[in-house]
């Protein structure tokens, strides 16, 4: 079953999965067939962690990785091919998935053979891997996609050592895979897949269930098949299409979890391809690119990068620690050497963040690591007979209690490792102590790391109150911006929380000139992917980043940590001035104007984007370390490009040219002011943001008596910095309060997606666009889902010009106070403002209908709501029923009384809509025979009893959420249907929000 192409609302890039993973190994490296049998039992006992589709005999995927079985291969290759294999280490074998088409299969094999010869190796032959489709009872869907499986055997060129031969094999496989899987002349090209090709390990896997694996592959049941290790995996495709190639284990690892930052990790790896080099591959380095192969799952992509690091000289343990680091930034008790190790390597690569239990092996070592939050289970046993067993849970393999030497579970961020050469288990503490002292990381950091405090700004821009309101209007500021967003953020030191949702028109359906940011919605963690509590789990979260040019990822030197440490993504005017003026330790910056002449009209937007991207490239060629995208040049004659559009365009332009890691991007903008705006800018590549107009707005609000800095928030003054004369200490305190509030808001947004560090969130694009056309997405927001198309650059330019007119066309001299800003009614309905689903007409008719039992009023209400939704506010209102060619006879259709029994109300708690409304809905649904839903607010036990007139207020559907309101045994037993809400609930960091004012003291 090949993954479908992107179409409609489906996008294959959004696929993830959750699985069962485990391994068994003999610590001393003793090989036996029992190891395979035990691994099969482990796999079968994790059947509940795998899954199947509508066909019980078509699994989502199962597989096993073992050591290369030399004795077995020597015998079967001689029997099947008549060939004597070279000594162990001098030959490699791997299972290859090939197309069903005989012609295309021959093409694949021919190219493979040519590349092997080009690389100077010896192709010994192809062995048909025995498979038992009937005996294993493979389902129809799996059979339809079943590839032809053959085993390729390659001998090393004379004099080629183990690691050098492994690198040749890697180079061969990458070349062949890139050429064949991208060859559009092959209709079955995606059937071609190299499971593994190594002198050390081999993988048997497929679109199978756990029970089918050993039945399907008779090789595994052969007593001659012996190994000292066996890693198994059972796949559960939570929201993915299963396929043969996406089954695990991957070539070096198995993964239970999800990589939340995948899109960003892939972009950064692509960008690094322009600066990486290795003497191990020399001028053949380009043949390894792209490192991240297309059409991979998140696990497969992680494996691609792990393999790349391993093959270019890093050890398996070091590569895993780079990609899945511990939470080191706020870990006060962490040893200094270990902290230095992690901080140094954070200058090389961002974490691959998300819930993960990862088992890994290269044949010399086998081990496992847990994500920094410990959001996946991993248990292990070490026995007296030198076996080590690790799996997603205990009990996967029976072990006599008296045989247990050691048992435990992996801790967050900790690693578990078996060294077969030393014949022992290496503890996390010993392993990381060893690696943290390999090099003087602390000394390197002291010498090379740069701090913002080192920069010496001569002048910082202050408040220009003469042009302030004009600029605010041109950048889309409104009275509501101040009332509901900026001023509450200062008072509460957090992103303001509202209730009852947002019923205003989507940006793509609005008549107002909406901000580009309004076209994006944040994604959040769901089901198998838990959110983080940004308050209680603050210790694992961090906004700190190293920015600026990166060096060659494949080397390790003191200069690699020569980067600028930025503790907070929001930069003050003084910090930005230091960056603008910097000529420090070899670093310089260049400012790029992101405005265009108004005289050019809407066409000027794309011309400006071309110029901005070109100037960014020229800055790299000129040796600049940072570029500053600035819209300060906005005036009556110059129109600002949206900072988000400019940032995304430059970021992706440089990613495509593999130059992004050669320069940092700082944004100086009057546009960004809300937490959502800052998250979008960072999510699309900004390294730092200076929201200068937000600062000026707060300063002016203080002068107009609208706000004072909250108590306890004090700016830390540096005597060396010359602050603008017109700014007071209170003004600087407002900036501190703003940065603190934004920090808390950004951490909460990251936590909702299960991401712990801003370094991982940066460039990760954890958003979905609603109403942007592909021409915008493909240039500025590559890879972002935009399922319904929508506006193009021309419309965005028109909206920008309309906002610009608000500031510079027809502004009266009296409009000099911030209180004279327009009020378009985006949050609260206004007669001439934004359209809302709930307007006075709808509310009035509904009240008349409810209070007077007036059917005519209800009809008016329903007609009005349908019209509003169709014209203005929602996507669902634009949908129409497709007519059928032939209608069904009425006598074959159930009566309305029967149909309504299938109706359910929405899951709204009584706290959100009032007890009276909630009980009325329950009574109505019970009369109809349908079902009402408690929501996550619980239910009064008095409602379990019928009313005197026979009506019931009891909700048939009961919800259980992580908020746990009112969940009791009685509550659960009084349910016809239970809904368990995973990673939801009104508590911090999770799906819902509960404003404090809505909680009773009792």
C-alpha angles and dihedrals in degrees: 000000000000119000111264121245121258108278139148110338094341120099119175090206089073095062122125136155144200123219153162118264133182147144143199125204141168107241093213092049096249111162124220141151089236087073089064093047092049091049090052090053090049089052094048091049089056092055089116089062092056127063147204134211128237087307110072090208096052108083128199089236144301134186150159133221118201139166113277103275099227098180093048094045093046090057100042095043090052091047096044103033104018091235130136109221121227120245119293111284092029095080137044132205133190141170114245126198109218134186120272090231109093092213095050090043090055090050091053094048093046093053091045090053092048093052092048090054092044088057091051098248129129120247107210099184152282121275120198106235109228112241131180107208094165097041091050090046094228112197125246095255093050091047091051090057096034111132127212106259121212132169117232119207121197129181123212121250115255113286096010112141126219101265093039090052090049089054091051090051090050091051092048093049095047092050094048094045093049093048098044102038091051095045104112091192088072110077091193096041093127090060088069110092134150107221090191140328113195147126090230112039141023132197131215113187145133149148089308141126122245091258094051101053101083092035091053095047109047089184088076092056094052110110089220089064102098133170141165092218139032127184119192135190136191115196128218111187100206095181104354141094111249120230139171096253096047092057113108158268094075118209096282107006151027122218137203108187143035133283102224094184095050099124092052093044090053093048092050092049090051090049091051092056087081094061105031123102135160133191086217090071102020114177091357092070093103090062089068093060134139090042090192106061117219120247092033127134119238088264092051091051092050088051091051092057094041089053092047092054092046095048093048095057112282121118120246093248094049092048092052092048090052094051099039107030126177120254095271106154097078099022100117096181096050113118112259094237092054092047090051090050092054095042091051093050091047084068088060104042142005119238120265094233132200140078107312144159106187126188115194140181142166095186093262094066136019125194149133139233134198126216118260091261097046093233096154128056123244123173128179142190131197113198133204090246089062100256121137120202123190126175145145089270143004122268098045090122125023112245123180109242092232089056094058110105098171136357136178147127132260115260123219111290092359127130133220117201139179118198108203094190092056091035096225147096114258117211123229090244094053094044096051093041087057096048096042090059099046090094136015094260094160093053091047091052093049091052100041112025114099125209130206088236090065092065114092111211115197096195136014122195114247136186122325100189093173093070099023101104093044090053092045092053092046090053093050101258114159138178087262091055088062099036100045105023120020104034096042089048089058095044095046099029090226141076106288117251124218133179141223094044131256117298098173121116119280111257092247091054097041126109090209122090094254125193118259088240089066090067091067131077124195118243120224138199116273141189108327092019110073124205123235126242101237092197103045094032096043091126091072094047130082141174093195118119139172109226136189134054119351124211132222107313091210096061133066118213142138091258091062091079093049091118137120115259112219113188094189129028093220109082124202120229089255092053091048091049089055090052093047093051097039120136095153132144092339096315124123133168136212129206119223119199110227098191129097133206112271088219089071091063123201092333089066092073098072091039088055092049090053090051094046093052091046092051090049090056091047090052089057091050089050091056098252118160098200137024122204114211102207133183094182089112090071112129140144088288099040127061122205122239107225107268088226092053092047094046094049092045094051094042095052094039089058093041090055090051092045090239103107095101091056093072143027124233120220120181122212105189143158090199104071118076109131127075089244090057093052092046090053094049092050092041090057097047113283114145095194138003131210107193093190096168092054088055093048091048092054091047091052092045089056090051090051091049096248099120144013126196112264116255117264095033110112129171115232105234123211111205090212093062116087107217120203109272095235093058122089131201088260089059091053090048089056090056090051091050092048093051091048092050093047091048092055091047094049092049089052092051091048090048092054088062094044093249118140107188134045088222088065093040092053109101092358093118096213092178143095123218121222115200105002120129122234092251088066095040095047092053105036109014105031113187096015113132113245103168103178103038113222135155125027134204091280093058092044089051091050091051090049091051091049090054089046089054090055089062104036107024118070098349107157118228088238091062094086100116122082088235089070092067115123121264110214093176098239092150101025123034117257127181096241096028141083119331117253131193089227109052130157092268093055094044093047094051091046093051092049091048094048098043098040100031085236112171093189091055090050091051090051090048094049093046092049094048092049091049093049092049092048095049107031127002121037140036092223089060089063094056120101132192112256111234118238124225094235125027123223116250110258093235089063092056122085118246120264089250089061096042094054090058086076092058121108130185123236118272101258122150121232088244091062098048103019129260092265094057092042094052093045090055091049093051091048095049092046090052090051094045092244128118133259122202128227094211113211096303098088125233135264108253088225087072091064090074121076120249120248091259091054097256118134126218091189116121112227093209118061122191127213112199133172088254085070096204111173097343108154136151089258091051091052096047090052093065134098091193132021124208116194112201112210118206091357134107139101101284133102119291096011137095101285134051126215115194109221093233090066094061117093119224089235 
